Amino acid sequence: MIEIRHETIHANGIRQHYLEADNGPPIVLLHGFPETSYAWRHQSPVLAGHYRVIESLRDRIYLKML
């Protein structure tokens, strides 16, 4: 079973919650409004076997994370 971690990062003056799973090359899953990370519940475990999966709505935080 893949462990999904809940993380928080402070960037650009905001506090952003994101989900992260596994290690490896990063792949970022961005959902649109009004969706949530729940939209990726089936894809995340499959992708996490090969990638570091990062899920969030705000795309501007990734330069700080990667």
C-alpha positions, -999 to 999 in steps of 0.1 A, spaced: 0 0 0 13 35 -9 15 60 19 0 94 11 15 122 32 -3 154 40 22 183 39 21 221 42 44 246 26 47 284 31 55 301 -2 46 335 -19 29 346 13 5 317 15 2 285 34 -5 257 10 -16 221 19 -6 194 -6 -5 156 -7 26 137 -16 32 100 -22 63 79 -28 97 89 -42 112 92 -76 109 118 -104 81 143 -95 48 144 -112 23 172 -103 -14 165 -105 -35 198 -107 -72 197 -104 -95 225 -115 -121 244 -95 -142 232 -77 -125 198 -76 -103 186 -48 -74 161 -46 -101 134 -42 -104 136 -80 -70 118 -82 -78 90 -57 -76 62 -84 -46 76 -103 -23 85 -74 -17 49 -61 -8 37 -96 15 66 -104 31 65 -70 47 32 -79 69 51 -104 68 88 -95 68 112 -66 31 122 -68 23 158 -57 -13 170 -57 -25 205 -52 -47 232 -68 -22 261 -67 6 257 -92 28 286 -81 43 267 -51 61 240 -71 92 260 -78 99 260 -41 91 223 -36 110 207 -65 
